[in-house]
C-alpha cells in the first residue's frame, strides 16, 4: 500500500537548474575560466562539491574547494534575490492534493537543510510536507538519501515512491527498492531515465490517483476501473491471456474481430508489453471484464487510440464470452467505460467502428446513445462509425 511520495527539490519542485548553473559559470568565469554554456549539465543531480572538485582540475584553479563553494553559494543567493524562486507548474496544487488525501510527502536534496527551509517557506508549502531531508544532515555521508528519507518517514521502500529528474536520482530510488517517476524537466539536460517506472512531463494534470496507479502497476497489482451491478472492470494480467484465448476460440465470438492471434505465446508476450507500456502511458487501454458471481474473466472492454479514416480517435472496443450474451453485460461494461473516460480521464469523444453485419454491436451502439456518422472501410472490412460526446 502506498503511503509516501518523496520529491527531489532541485529540478522537480523547483525549476532552478538554470539558476544554479548560471551561478557556477559566473564564478568560474570571474576566476579566468572560459566554460561553455553546457559545462554545468553533467553535474545536474550531483553535489556542488563534486562539481567544484572537477572544475578545479579542469581549469587549474588555485582556490580551495571551500573558497569556491562559498563563492558559488553567494552567487546563487544573489541570483535568487534578483530572480526569486521558480516552482514547477502544478507542484503546489499536487502537494496539497496528496496531503488532503492522507499521503506523507517529503522533499529531499543535497542542499543544506537551511537552504531547503528558506525555499519551502518562500513557496508556502511547509504545511503539506511531513519531512525535509538533506543528505548534508546525515551523520553517515555514505548513507543513501532515500534510505534516510524512508527511515525519517517510518515507511518501507515498497510503501513509498520517488519523483526524480535525473538519471542519478532515478537509479538511487530504484536501488533503494522504490517505485520511481521520472520527471522530464527540459532544464535538467539530457537524462537517461530508463529505470523509471513511468515518465511524467507535467504535474498540472495529475493528482494522488496517478501515484496510486503507478505504484500498483509497478508492484503487479491490476487497477480496478469500475464496479457495476454484475461486473468488475480491471486491468488484465498476463495470466488472463489464457482465459481470453479460450474466449477467442469460439468462431462466433471472433467473427467480427480483426487481428486476433492464434498463438498463445505471442499473445502473452504482447499482453506483458501492453500492461507495462499502454496502461501506464495512456492511463487507459483494453481492460478485463470479470463476473462478480464467478470471479472469472468473461471478456474485455475499454478504449484505445486508433487511426479511423485518416483521423486519430479514441475508440471503444468490447468482446464477451458467448455464454454471457443476452444479459445486457455489453451495455453495462460500456457505460462504465464511458463514465470512467469522462470523469477520470476527461475524454470528450469516443467512437466505435463496427462491422456492418454485426447486428448485436450495432444495436448496442444505438442503446448507448451513440450516433451514426458514416460508413468506412476499416482493416479490410465494411464498417459503420458511431460516436458519442461525453
N, C-alpha and C positions, 0 to 999 in steps of 0.2 A: 504493500500500500504506500502510495506517495505521500510524504509528509513535509518535505522541504525542497525548496529551489534555491540554488546558490548561484549568484550572478557575479561575474567579474566586474570590476569597476571601470577600468580604463578600456575604452573601445566597445563596451557593452552598455552600461548605464550612462557613462559619459562618453560623448563622441569627441574625445580630446587628444587622440593620437597626433593630428596635425599640429596642435599647440605644443605638445611635448617634443615633437621632432624639431619644430622651429626653435625652441629654447636651446636644445643641444647644438644645433647647427650655428646659431648666433654666437654661442660661447666658443665653439671650435674656431669659427672664423676670426673672432677677436684675438685669438692666440696664433694667428698666422696660417691656419689650415685652410684648405680650399675643398671642403667636401661637396659632392654633388647633392642634388635635392633628394636622391634616393638612398643616401648613406644610412639614414635612420631606419629604413624599412626592415632590415633583418633583425632589428632589436625590438620590434613590436611584440609585446607579450613577454619580453625578457626583463631582467632587472637593470636599473640605471647603472649600477656598479659594473656589471659586465660590459655595458656599452662604453663606459669610461675607460675600463681596462683595455678594451680593444682600440679605442681612439688614441690612447697614449702610445700604443705600439704602432698604429698606422701613421700617426702624424708626428711622432717623436716629441711629444710634449715633455717639458721638464717639470711641470707642476705635478703635485701628488694626486692620488686618487681623491683624497678628501677635499683638496682645494677645488678640483674640477667639479666634483659632486656638489659642493656648496654653491659654486657659480651657476651651475645648471639649475639648481633648485631656486636660487634667487631670480634667475631669468624667467623660470616658469611662473613664479609668483607675480613678476612684473607683467608678463603677458596675460595672466589670469585677471589681474586687476584692471587691465586695459580692455580685455575682451569678454570677461565673465566666463561662467561655465556653460558648456553646450551639452544638453542632455539629449539622449537618443529619443526620437519621436515615439510617443506611446509608452515610454518606460514608466512614467509616474502612474498613469492610469492602470497599467498592468500590475505594478507592485500593490496598488490599492486593492485591485480585484483579488489578487492572491491572498492578501491579508484578510479581506472580508469573507473569503471562503475557507478560512481556517488553516491555511498553509503557512509554515515557517518560511521566512525569506531571509537570506543573508547576503552580504556583499563581501567579496574577497579582493585583495590587492597586494601587490608587492610594495606599495607605497606605505610610508609611516602611518600609524593609526591616527595621529593628529591631523595629517593631511586629509585622510579619509573623512574624519569627523567634520572638518571645515566644509568639504564638498557636500556631505549629506545634510548638514544644517542649512547651507545655502539653497539646496534644492527642495527643502521642506519635506523630506521623505523618511525621516528618522522613525516616525510613529508606525510605519509599515514594516519595519525591519526588526528581526529577532536578534541578529548579531552583525557586527562589523569585525572582520578578521583580516589582520595584516600578517604577512609572513615575517615581517620585521619584529613582531611581538613574541615570536616563538623562542623559547629557551633552547630549542634544538633546531639549529639552522637547516639541517638536512631534512627535517620533517616536512612532508608534502603539505601544501596549504589546504588541500581538500580533506586530507586526513584530520588536520587541525580543525577545519570547519565542521566536519561530522562529529568530532568529539565535543566541540563547543555547543553544537545544536542538540546533542544527545540522540542522534538518529544513526541508523545503519546505512551503509552505502546503497543497499537495494531500496531504501526508503527515500532517497534523495536524487536530485537531478542538478546538473550544472549547465550554465549558459556561458559559452566562451567564444571569442572572436579570433583566436589564433590556433595554429597547429599545436604549439606547445601547450596551451591551455586545454585543448580537447584531449590530447594524449595524456595529460596529467589526470584529468577527470576520469577517463576510461581506465587508466592504471589503478585508480582508487576504487574501481568497481562500480562506477556510477553511470547512469544514463546521461548522455550529453547532447545538448542542442548547439549546433554551430551557427553563430550569428554572423551573417555576411555583411560586415561593415566595410564599405568601399574605402574608407580611410585607414583600414588596418592592413593594407597592402595585399599582395597575393599570398593567400594562406591555403595550404593543403589540409583540409579537414575531413579526409575520407573516413576517419574513425568515428565521426559524429553520427549519432543515430538518425538525425534529421537536420537539414539546413533551413535557416529562417532568415528572411530578408527584412522583415519589419515587425515591430511589436504592436503596431497600430490596429491590426485586425484579429488579435488573439486574446484569449483570456485563460482562466485556470483550466478549462476543458482541453485546451491544446496540450498542456503539460501532462495532464492526467492521461490523455490518449497516447501520447508519445511514450510515456513511461510504461503503460500497459503493453503497447506493441513491442517495445524493446525487451520486455520480460515474457513475451509469448502469450499474453493474455488477450483473447479476442475482445473487441469493443462491442457492446450491445448498442444497437442503433434504435430499436423500438421494441416495446412490448405491447401487443394488441390483444384482443379478446382470446384468440386461438393460437397466436403465433409469436415467436421471438425472432427478430431480425438482427443478425450479428455478423461481424467479420468472420469469414471462413478460415479454417486452419488447413494445413497440408493434409492432415488426417481425413478431412471432409471430402477430399477429392475422390477417394474410392467409392464412397456412397453416391457422390454426384455422377460418377461414371456409370453406376448401375442405373441411375435415372436416365442418363443419356442413351442407354442401350435400347430403350423402348422406341421402336420405329415411329410411333405416333407422336412421341414427345419431341424427337429430333427432326421431324418432318419439315418444320419451318425455321430451323435454326442453322444458320450457316457457320462453318468454321469449327465444328466440334471435332476434336481429335479422338481417334480410336486407340491411341497408345497411352496406356496408363502412366508409364514412367515419365514420358514427355509432359503429360498434363500435370503431373505432380511437381515437376521442375518449374513449370510455368506458374503454378499456384504459389510456390515458395517465393518466387521473384515478385509476383503480384502483391503478396502480403507485405513484403519488405519495401517495395517501391511505390506502388499505386496508392494503397491505403494511407501511407504516411505523407506522400507528396500532395495528393489532392484532398485528403480528408474524406474521400468517398470512393465508391467503386461498386462492384457486384458483390453483394453480401449473401450470406446463407439464410434460408428461411427454415425455421425449426418448429415442429409441432410442440405445443405446450403439453399435450397429452402424452405423446410417446417420447418426447425429448429428442427425436431423431431429425436429421436433415431431410426435408421434403422438397427442396428446390432452391432456387436462387432468385434474387431480386435486387435491383439497385440502379445506379446511374453511372454513366461513363462518358468521356469525351470521344466524339466520333465526327468524322467529316461526312456531312449529309448534303448531297447535291452541291458540292463545292463550298460549303459553309461549315465552320466548326460549331457543333451543337453539343449540348448535354442531353444524352439520350436515355430513355427508360428501357430497361431490359428485365424480363422475368421469365421463369420457367419452373413448372411444378411437376412433381411426380403424378402420373396419370391417376393413381389411386385417390388423389386429393383434388381432382377436378370436380366441378359442380357444387362446391360448398361455399363459394364466394371468397375463397382464400386469395385469389389473384387481386380482387378489388381491395381486400383487407391489407395485403402487404404493399400494394402500390400506393394506396392512400397514406400509409405510414411513411413511405419513402418521400412522398410529396411534402408531407408535414415536416419531416426532418430536413429536407432540402431547403424549405422556406425558412424555418425557424432557427436552424443551427448553422446552415451554410450560406444563407442569404442568396440563394439561387432564385432567379426571376422567371426562368423559362426552361421547360423540359419538352423534348419531342419524343415521339415513338414512331419507329419505322416498321411497318407491319406488312407482311406478305399479303397480297390482295386476296388470296384464297384462305387466309387464316381467319375463319369466321369467328371463332371464340375470342381471339385477341382484338379483332375489330369491334366486337360488341363490348369488350372490356374497356377499350379506349373511350367509347361513347358514354359508358356508365361512369367513367372517371371524369366526365365533363371535358374531355379533350376535344379540340375542334379539328376537323379535317382541313388540311392545307393544300395538298397536291399529290399527284401520282409521280413516282420516280422509278428509275432502275437502281437497285441497291445490291451490291455484291452479286450481280448476275441474276437478280430476282425482280419481278414486277411488284412494286410495293406502294403503299399509301402512307403519307406522312400526316401525323396528328400532333397537335401541340397544346400546351396549357401554360397560362401565365399564373405564377404563384403570388 
